[in-house]
Amino acid sequence: MEITEHLHQLFASLPQKGGDDPVAVLKGYTIAIQGYPEWAVGNVVRAYIRGTVPGQSKQFCPKAPEFSAAIRKELDPVYSELNNEREKAKSRAEVVNFRKTQAPERAEVPKGAVLETNVDHLGWMDRCKRRVHPAGSIWIAKTGTVYAPAKAQTAAPQKNDDKIPW
């Protein structure tokens, strides 16, 4: 149902006070409900028709500011939940940023070729005792992978230079 249909139901159920210009009243309501979701307008119209809005006149249609205030009251739980979520997200971001500034930088361990996969802790300990893998092998517990030791980086070989006396 559209917002105009909700307003039509409201105007049909509760009459306007005498002497009000219908076009001006409609423009006032249009300004009052601008930006609000359709479901909130519909809920407030139903509440006015049922007579459940506190302090409402049961004989006449509410004025545009009263209607807008009722819609805001309807949206208060949604807005407070959104504010809570924003505060939580802000807090999470602050924690993450704090951890980034406080956490030491992890150096990436150079790894060689994959020797084995799906190795659990007991299997790794057994293989270490039996010296199955070369010294310096790395076992990553999270993935259960055994890596060969990284090859040592050698300096570039010296060029044959005739000026150096040997």
N, CA, C and O of each residue as an XYZ file, in Angstrom:
664
protein
N       0.847     -1.168      0.000
C       0.000      0.000      0.000
C       0.899      1.240      0.000
O       1.937      1.246      0.662
N       0.524      2.255     -0.713
C       1.327      3.464     -0.803
C       0.958      4.444      0.308
O      -0.074      4.314      0.966
N       1.825      5.416      0.492
C       1.619      6.411      1.540
C       0.331      7.195      1.296
O      -0.387      7.512      2.244
N       0.034      7.509      0.043
C      -1.188      8.269     -0.251
C      -2.432      7.480      0.142
O      -3.419      8.064      0.591
N      -2.394      6.163     -0.021
C      -3.534      5.335      0.389
C      -3.689      5.330      1.902
O      -4.806      5.326      2.419
N      -2.557      5.331      2.616
C      -2.622      5.402      4.080
C      -3.252      6.717      4.517
O      -4.113      6.732      5.396
N      -2.822      7.839      3.898
C      -3.399      9.140      4.250
C      -4.887      9.194      3.902
O      -5.681      9.773      4.643
N      -5.264      8.585      2.765
C      -6.677      8.540      2.387
C      -7.489      7.808      3.458
O      -8.582      8.248      3.814
N      -6.961      6.696      3.974
C      -7.653      5.958      5.042
C      -7.801      6.828      6.286
O      -8.849      6.823      6.932
N      -6.759      7.568      6.617
C      -6.799      8.428      7.800
C      -7.845      9.522      7.638
O      -8.643      9.764      8.544
N      -7.840     10.187      6.480
C      -8.785     11.277      6.253
C     -10.217     10.761      6.154
O     -11.150     11.466      6.538
N     -10.407      9.549      5.648
C     -11.752      8.980      5.543
C     -12.269      8.542      6.909
O     -13.476      8.571      7.149
N     -11.380      8.141      7.802
C     -11.805      7.631      9.110
C     -12.000      8.738     10.133
O     -12.926      8.680     10.942
N     -11.142      9.738     10.103
C     -11.228     10.832     11.066
C     -11.379     12.136     10.295
O     -10.519     12.470      9.481
N     -12.450     12.875     10.534
C     -12.669     14.102      9.761
C     -11.708     15.217     10.171
O     -11.190     15.231     11.287
N     -11.484     16.143      9.250
C     -10.681     17.329      9.534
C     -11.544     18.318     10.323
O     -12.772     18.300     10.242
N     -10.877     19.166     11.074
C     -11.604     20.219     11.773
C     -12.120     21.213     10.743
O     -11.494     21.421      9.704
N     -13.236     21.812     11.026
C     -13.859     22.731     10.076
C     -12.985     23.941      9.785
O     -12.250     24.413     10.653
N     -13.072     24.434      8.568
C     -12.361     25.640      8.184
C     -10.962     25.397      7.646
O     -10.302     26.351      7.234
N     -10.486     24.171      7.634
C      -9.151     23.885      7.104
C      -9.218     23.743      5.587
O     -10.136     23.125      5.046
N      -8.229     24.326      4.910
C      -8.134     24.206      3.453
C      -7.573     22.822      3.125
O      -6.451     22.517      3.529
N      -8.317     21.970      2.405
C      -7.860     20.599      2.159
C      -6.530     20.521      1.407
O      -5.718     19.635      1.676
N      -6.305     21.437      0.470
C      -5.053     21.409     -0.292
C      -3.876     21.760      0.623
O      -2.825     21.122      0.560
N      -4.054     22.763      1.460
C      -2.992     23.162      2.389
C      -2.725     22.056      3.403
O      -1.575     21.807      3.764
N      -3.784     21.390      3.864
C      -3.622     20.293      4.821
C      -2.828     19.157      4.175
O      -1.922     18.594      4.790
N      -3.175     18.829      2.934
C      -2.470     17.749      2.248
C      -1.001     18.099      2.042
O      -0.136     17.239      2.204
N      -0.706     19.354      1.685
C       0.689     19.775      1.539
C       1.427     19.689      2.872
O       2.590     19.288      2.919
N       0.751     20.063      3.945
C       1.361     19.973      5.272
C       1.688     18.538      5.652
O       2.760     18.263      6.190
N       0.768     17.626      5.375
C       1.021     16.204      5.655
C       2.155     15.672      4.783
O       2.965     14.864      5.239
N       2.214     16.121      3.537
C       3.277     15.680      2.632
C       4.638     16.094      3.185
O       5.588     15.311      3.170
N       4.722     17.320      3.670
C       5.978     17.789      4.268
C       6.271     17.010      5.546
O       7.420     16.655      5.808
N       5.229     16.742      6.348
C       5.423     16.075      7.640
C       5.901     14.634      7.496
O       6.650     14.149      8.343
N       5.481     13.941      6.437
C       5.847     12.525      6.309
C       7.010     12.302      5.350
O       7.422     11.163      5.129
N       7.540     13.373      4.783
C       8.634     13.238      3.817
C       9.852     12.595      4.476
O      10.306     13.042      5.529
N      10.372     11.548      3.852
C      11.567     10.874      4.339
C      11.304      9.704      5.270
O      12.232      8.979      5.626
N      10.060      9.508      5.668
C       9.744      8.387      6.557
C       9.372      7.164      5.734
O       8.805      7.309      4.651
N       9.674      5.966      6.216
C       9.317      4.761      5.454
C       7.809      4.537      5.440
O       7.089      4.932      6.357
N       7.365      3.899      4.386
C       5.937      3.656      4.187
C       5.340      2.804      5.309
O       4.211      3.043      5.737
N       6.090      1.819      5.781
C       5.545      0.936      6.813
C       5.294      1.698      8.114
O       4.340      1.395      8.830
N       6.143      2.690      8.430
C       5.960      3.464      9.656
C       4.715      4.342      9.540
O       3.945      4.466     10.493
N       4.522      4.948      8.369
C       3.319      5.766      8.147
C       2.075      4.891      8.281
O       1.098      5.290      8.915
N       2.113      3.703      7.685
C       0.972      2.789      7.776
C       0.677      2.364      9.205
O      -0.486      2.295      9.601
N       1.719      2.077      9.989
C       1.512      1.686     11.387
C       0.872      2.817     12.191
O      -0.016      2.574     13.008
N       1.321      4.046     11.962
C       0.773      5.187     12.708
C      -0.662      5.462     12.278
O      -1.500      5.784     13.121
N      -0.967      5.344     10.989
C      -2.356      5.530     10.529
C      -3.256      4.503     11.193
O      -4.336      4.846     11.674
N      -2.826      3.246     11.226
C      -3.642      2.211     11.880
C      -3.821      2.501     13.374
O      -4.892      2.272     13.934
N      -2.760      3.007     14.010
C      -2.863      3.329     15.435
C      -3.849      4.476     15.662
O      -4.617      4.440     16.624
N      -3.843      5.488     14.798
C      -4.806      6.590     14.933
C      -6.221      6.107     14.687
O      -7.144      6.498     15.402
N      -6.403      5.256     13.679
C      -7.749      4.757     13.387
C      -8.252      3.891     14.540
O      -9.438      3.936     14.865
N      -7.388      3.114     15.155
C      -7.782      2.268     16.291
C      -7.918      3.064     17.578
O      -8.505      2.586     18.548
N      -7.377      4.279     17.589
C      -7.466      5.113     18.792
C      -6.455      4.751     19.852
O      -6.707      4.970     21.037
N      -5.308      4.199     19.462
C      -4.319      3.752     20.441
C      -3.144      4.707     20.622
O      -2.219      4.406     21.377
N      -3.167      5.858     19.939
C      -2.088      6.829     20.098
C      -2.378      7.653     21.347
O      -3.455      8.241     21.451
N      -1.435      7.711     22.308
C      -1.696      8.464     23.536
C      -1.940      9.944     23.258
O      -1.182     10.574     22.520
N      -2.990     10.494     23.844
C      -3.289     11.922     23.730
C      -3.951     12.328     22.427
O      -4.048     13.522     22.144
N      -4.405     11.390     21.633
C      -5.012     11.748     20.349
C      -6.460     12.153     20.539
O      -7.122     11.715     21.479
N      -6.945     12.994     19.636
C      -8.356     13.329     19.594
C      -9.063     12.184     18.883
O      -8.675     11.790     17.784
N     -10.095     11.659     19.514
C     -10.808     10.522     18.917
C     -11.875     10.983     17.925
O     -12.550     10.165     17.299
N     -12.019     12.314     17.789
C     -13.062     12.843     16.915
C     -12.497     13.449     15.636
O     -13.184     13.489     14.615
N     -11.231     13.929     15.679
C     -10.685     14.617     14.518
C      -9.334     14.037     14.119
O      -8.655     13.374     14.902
N      -8.975     14.312     12.873
C      -7.687     13.900     12.321
C      -6.571     14.685     13.030
O      -6.763     15.852     13.373
N      -5.430     14.065     13.247
C      -4.347     14.803     13.894
C      -3.763     15.864     12.955
O      -3.849     15.743     11.733
N      -3.183     16.879     13.533
C      -2.481     17.879     12.731
C      -1.190     17.249     12.202
O      -0.716     16.250     12.744
N      -0.630     17.827     11.155
C       0.571     17.279     10.517
C       1.739     17.145     11.503
O       2.409     16.112     11.484
N       2.020     18.135     12.366
C       3.130     17.962     13.311
C       2.887     16.826     14.314
O       3.821     16.116     14.686
N       1.637     16.656     14.749
C       1.318     15.550     15.664
C       1.530     14.207     14.969
O       2.047     13.257     15.558
N       1.121     14.152     13.710
C       1.273     12.924     12.931
C       2.753     12.600     12.728
O       3.161     11.445     12.847
N       3.547     13.616     12.423
C       4.989     13.413     12.239
C       5.646     12.966     13.542
O       6.525     12.104     13.533
N       5.222     13.551     14.663
C       5.781     13.151     15.965
C       5.435     11.691     16.273
O       6.254     10.964     16.836
N       4.229     11.265     15.904
C       3.837      9.870     16.130
C       4.676      8.922     15.274
O       5.033      7.829     15.715
N       4.989      9.345     14.050
C       5.835      8.510     13.190
C       7.238      8.406     13.776
O       7.828      7.326     13.791
N       7.778      9.532     14.262
C       9.112      9.488     14.886
C       9.124      8.568     16.097
O      10.088      7.838     16.324
N       8.048      8.609     16.872
C       7.959      7.719     18.034
C       7.915      6.260     17.588
O       8.482      5.386     18.244
N       7.243      6.005     16.475
C       7.198      4.650     15.912
C       8.586      4.189     15.475
O       8.919      3.009     15.582
N       9.394      5.130     14.980
C      10.723      4.794     14.475
C      11.814      4.833     15.554
O      12.949      4.441     15.283
N      11.498      5.291     16.755
C      12.513      5.382     17.815
C      13.266      4.082     18.060
O      14.493      4.118     18.153
N      12.592      2.924     18.172
C      13.358      1.681     18.383
C      14.310      1.366     17.230
O      15.405      0.851     17.451
N      13.896      1.673     16.005
C      14.748      1.403     14.841
C      15.975      2.305     14.877
O      17.103      1.854     14.677
N      15.731      3.603     15.139
C      16.849      4.548     15.178
C      17.804      4.244     16.327
O      19.018      4.364     16.166
N      17.275      3.853     17.475
C      18.165      3.534     18.597
C      18.983      2.276     18.292
O      20.152      2.191     18.667
N      18.375      1.307     17.617
C      19.112      0.101     17.229
C      20.208      0.447     16.227
O      21.323     -0.067     16.317
N      19.886      1.325     15.268
C      20.903      1.757     14.306
C      22.048      2.484     15.004
O      23.217      2.278     14.678
N      21.702      3.338     15.968
C      22.747      4.049     16.707
C      23.606      3.071     17.500
O      24.824      3.232     17.576
N      22.971      2.053     18.095
C      23.737      1.042     18.830
C      24.678      0.302     17.893
O      25.833      0.053     18.237
N      24.188     -0.052     16.708
C      25.033     -0.759     15.744
C      26.191      0.122     15.282
O      27.312     -0.356     15.111
N      25.913      1.413     15.082
C      26.992      2.326     14.689
C      28.036      2.437     15.791
O      29.237      2.451     15.523
N      27.565      2.517     17.035
C      28.499      2.600     18.168
C      29.327      1.319     18.276
O      30.529      1.370     18.537
N      28.679      0.179     18.074
C      29.409     -1.087     18.121
C      30.450     -1.158     17.014
O      31.583     -1.578     17.249
N      30.071     -0.752     15.816
C      31.014     -0.767     14.697
C      32.181      0.184     14.962
O      33.331     -0.128     14.651
N      31.875      1.339     15.536
C      32.931      2.299     15.863
C      33.872      1.712     16.909
O      35.090      1.853     16.801
N      33.308      1.052     17.923
C      34.136      0.426     18.955
C      35.003     -0.680     18.367
O      36.180     -0.808     18.702
N      34.403     -1.480     17.482
C      35.175     -2.554     16.846
C      36.332     -1.973     16.038
O      37.448     -2.491     16.077
N      36.060     -0.899     15.309
C      37.110     -0.274     14.510
C      38.226      0.263     15.405
O      39.404      0.159     15.064
N      37.851      0.838     16.555
C      38.858      1.347     17.476
C      39.715      0.206     18.023
O      40.931      0.346     18.153
N      39.082     -0.917     18.340
C      39.830     -2.066     18.853
C      40.786     -2.593     17.790
O      41.946     -2.887     18.075
N      40.288     -2.708     16.570
C      41.142     -3.212     15.488
C      42.322     -2.276     15.265
O      43.458     -2.727     15.116
N      42.055     -0.976     15.243
C      43.137     -0.011     15.055
C      44.125     -0.059     16.212
O      45.332      0.063     16.002
N      43.623     -0.237     17.437
C      44.504     -0.335     18.593
C      45.382     -1.576     18.480
O      46.583     -1.531     18.749
N      44.764     -2.678     18.080
C      45.541     -3.913     17.935
C      46.597     -3.770     16.855
O      47.705     -4.289     16.991
N      46.260     -3.071     15.790
C      47.248     -2.885     14.725
C      48.427     -2.070     15.209
O      49.568     -2.342     14.838
N      48.160     -1.069     16.036
C      49.263     -0.233     16.509
C      50.059     -0.923     17.601
O      51.249     -0.650     17.754
N      49.436     -1.804     18.360
C      50.102     -2.445     19.489
C      50.746     -3.776     19.135
O      51.711     -4.193     19.776
N      50.227     -4.432     18.134
C      50.726     -5.769     17.808
C      52.091     -5.674     17.127
O      52.298     -4.847     16.239
N      53.014     -6.530     17.553
C      54.302     -6.528     16.857
C      54.122     -7.086     15.449
O      53.252     -7.920     15.201
N      54.929     -6.627     14.569
C      54.830     -7.116     13.207
C      55.388     -8.529     13.136
O      56.468     -8.829     13.646
N      54.617     -9.374     12.490
C      55.056    -10.757     12.353
C      55.923    -10.867     11.117
O      55.552    -10.444     10.022
N      57.067    -11.438     11.326
C      57.957    -11.664     10.186
C      57.526    -12.947      9.489
O      57.257    -13.956     10.141
N      57.464    -12.905      8.215
C      57.100    -14.091      7.435
C      58.290    -15.039      7.424
O      59.397    -14.676      7.027
N      58.034    -16.250      7.866
C      59.093    -17.244      7.914
C      59.291    -17.796      6.509
O      58.337    -18.260      5.884
N      60.512    -17.750      6.012
C      60.729    -18.312      4.674
C      60.533    -19.824      4.713
O      61.051    -20.501      5.601
N      59.792    -20.341      3.759
C      59.502    -21.769      3.716
C      60.021    -22.338      2.409
O      60.085    -21.665      1.380
N      60.375    -23.561      2.493
C      60.817    -24.256      1.289
C      59.660    -25.015      0.673
O      58.500    -24.632      0.821
N      59.984    -26.084     -0.011
C      58.985    -26.897     -0.693
C      58.138    -27.661      0.324
O      58.581    -27.912      1.445
N      56.944    -28.021     -0.067
C      56.054    -28.801      0.790
C      56.536    -30.243      0.787
O      56.659    -30.873     -0.263
N      56.809    -30.760      1.999
C      57.255    -32.150      2.115
C      56.085    -33.093      2.363
O      56.016    -34.178      1.785
N      55.148    -32.663      3.245
C      54.003    -33.504      3.584
C      52.822    -32.628      3.933
O      52.981    -31.461      4.290
N      51.625    -33.204      3.825
C      50.413    -32.515      4.253
C      49.644    -33.429      5.186
O      49.929    -34.623      5.272
N      48.672    -32.869      5.881
C      47.815    -33.607      6.821
C      48.628    -34.306      7.908
O      48.379    -35.470      8.223
N      49.585    -33.605      8.471
C      50.416    -34.167      9.541
C      49.925    -33.585     10.848
O      49.914    -32.367     11.027
N      49.510    -34.466     11.782
C      49.076    -33.974     13.080
C      50.277    -33.841     14.020
O      51.408    -34.143     13.640
N      50.023    -33.392     15.231
C      51.118    -33.108     16.168
C      51.904    -34.365     16.517
O      53.135    -34.351     16.520
N      51.197    -35.450     16.809
C      51.904    -36.680     17.171
C      52.735    -37.205     16.003
O      53.847    -37.697     16.197
N      52.193    -37.099     14.796
C      52.937    -37.526     13.616
C      54.187    -36.678     13.425
O      55.245    -37.201     13.075
N      54.073    -35.375     13.652
C      55.227    -34.478     13.533
C      56.297    -34.833     14.558
O      57.483    -34.888     14.232
N      55.874    -35.074     15.796
C      56.834    -35.423     16.862
C      57.539    -36.738     16.524
O      58.753    -36.856     16.695
N      56.782    -37.719     16.046
C      57.369    -39.004     15.687
C      58.385    -38.850     14.552
O      59.472    -39.424     14.606
N      58.029    -38.080     13.536
C      58.940    -37.882     12.403
C      60.199    -37.121     12.827
O      61.290    -37.370     12.314
N      60.030    -36.183     13.777
C      61.207    -35.449     14.268
C      62.163    -36.389     14.999
O      63.377    -36.315     14.807
N      61.619    -37.269     15.835
C      62.457    -38.207     16.595
C      63.208    -39.154     15.652
O      64.369    -39.492     15.878
N      62.524    -39.562     14.609
C      63.153    -40.487     13.665
C      63.977    -39.756     12.607
O      64.599    -40.392     11.757
N      63.983    -38.447     12.654
C      64.741    -37.593     11.724
C      64.368    -37.889     10.269
O      65.226    -38.061      9.403
N      63.063    -37.941     10.041
C      62.564    -38.192      8.694
C      62.769    -36.959      7.807
O      63.120    -37.071      6.633
N      62.544    -35.799      8.390
C      62.663    -34.555      7.628
C      64.012    -33.902      7.921
O      64.577    -34.107      8.995
N      64.530    -33.120      6.977
C      65.826    -32.474      7.200
C      65.751    -31.448      8.335
O      64.682    -30.915      8.631
N      66.880    -31.183      8.957
C      66.939    -30.199     10.047
C      66.488    -28.849      9.514
O      66.848    -28.454      8.405
N      65.694    -28.143     10.319
C      65.192    -26.835      9.910
C      63.840    -26.893      9.229
O      63.328    -25.861      8.794
N      63.243    -28.086      9.125
C      61.914    -28.191      8.530
C      60.905    -27.498      9.432
O      61.092    -27.418     10.646
N      59.847    -27.004      8.833
C      58.822    -26.264      9.577
C      57.498    -26.995      9.435
O      57.085    -27.370      8.337
N      56.830    -27.193     10.600
C      55.496    -27.793     10.608
C      54.509    -26.702     10.986
O      54.642    -26.096     12.049
N      53.515    -26.438     10.133
C      52.471    -25.450     10.405
C      51.268    -26.224     10.935
O      50.606    -26.951     10.194
N      50.993    -26.055     12.237
C      49.947    -26.835     12.889
C      48.572    -26.553     12.303
O      47.764    -27.469     12.153
N      48.298    -25.300     11.971
C      46.972    -24.934     11.492
C      46.612    -25.655     10.203
O      45.462    -26.051     10.012
N      47.575    -25.824      9.330
C      47.304    -26.490      8.050
C      47.791    -27.936      8.026
O      47.433    -28.701      7.131
N      48.612    -28.309      9.015
C      49.152    -29.667      9.053
C      50.151    -29.925      7.941
O      50.281    -31.055      7.469
N      50.853    -28.893      7.522
C      51.782    -28.998      6.395
C      53.215    -28.907      6.898
O      53.527    -28.100      7.774
N      54.091    -29.747      6.332
C      55.511    -29.714      6.667
C      56.246    -29.124      5.470
O      56.094    -29.581      4.337
N      57.048    -28.095      5.749
C      57.826    -27.444      4.711
C      59.304    -27.762      4.897
O      59.797    -27.881      6.019
N      59.988    -27.894      3.788
C      61.434    -28.087      3.827
C      62.076    -26.778      4.270
O      61.475    -25.712      4.135
N      63.296    -26.857      4.799
C      63.947    -25.611      5.189
C      64.185    -24.730      3.959
O      64.417    -25.207      2.848
N      64.117    -23.434      4.215
C      64.345    -22.498      3.115
C      65.803    -22.578      2.704
O      66.697    -22.751      3.531
N      66.013    -22.450      1.428
C      67.387    -22.482      0.944
C      68.064    -21.192      1.342
O      67.478    -20.114      1.249
N      69.290    -21.307      1.783
C      70.041    -20.124      2.163
C      70.337    -19.297      0.927
O      70.698    -19.824     -0.126
N      70.178    -18.013      1.075
C      70.468    -17.138     -0.051
C      71.970    -16.916     -0.104
O      72.592    -16.504      0.875
N      72.517    -17.187     -1.228
C      73.958    -17.011     -1.385
C      74.224    -15.686     -2.069
O      73.426    -15.207     -2.875
N      75.339    -15.119     -1.736
C      75.719    -13.870     -2.370
C      76.064    -14.147     -3.826
O      76.421    -15.268     -4.189
N      75.955    -13.139     -4.638
C      76.297    -13.305     -6.052
C      77.778    -13.647     -6.163
O      78.608    -13.029     -5.496
N      78.112    -14.610     -6.986
C      79.524    -14.989     -7.107
C      80.353    -13.814     -7.632
O      79.901    -13.009     -8.446
N      81.568    -13.758     -7.134
C      82.436    -12.666     -7.559
C      82.845    -12.864     -8.996
O      83.040    -13.983     -9.472
N      82.968    -11.753     -9.663
C      83.407    -11.810    -11.055
C      84.922    -11.945    -11.068
O      85.614    -11.456    -10.175
N      85.402    -12.587    -12.053
C      86.856    -12.680    -12.206
C      87.385    -11.305    -12.577
O      87.146    -10.784    -13.666
N      88.086    -10.764    -11.659
C      88.629     -9.441    -11.888
C      90.146     -9.545    -11.978
O      90.797    -10.009    -11.042
N      90.678     -9.135    -13.045
C      92.123     -9.291    -13.263
C      92.935     -8.351    -12.370
O      94.134     -8.563    -12.190
N      92.318     -7.338    -11.819
C      93.077     -6.388    -11.022
C      93.333     -6.904     -9.590
O      94.185     -6.367     -8.882
N      92.606     -7.927     -9.177
C      92.810     -8.450     -7.826
C      93.942     -9.465     -7.877
O      93.853    -10.456     -8.603
N      94.990     -9.234     -7.125
C      96.077    -10.215     -7.128
C      95.714    -11.400     -6.267
O      95.290    -11.239     -5.123
N      95.878    -12.593     -6.814
C      95.625    -13.823     -6.047
C      96.923    -14.447     -5.778
O      96.981    -15.501     -5.144
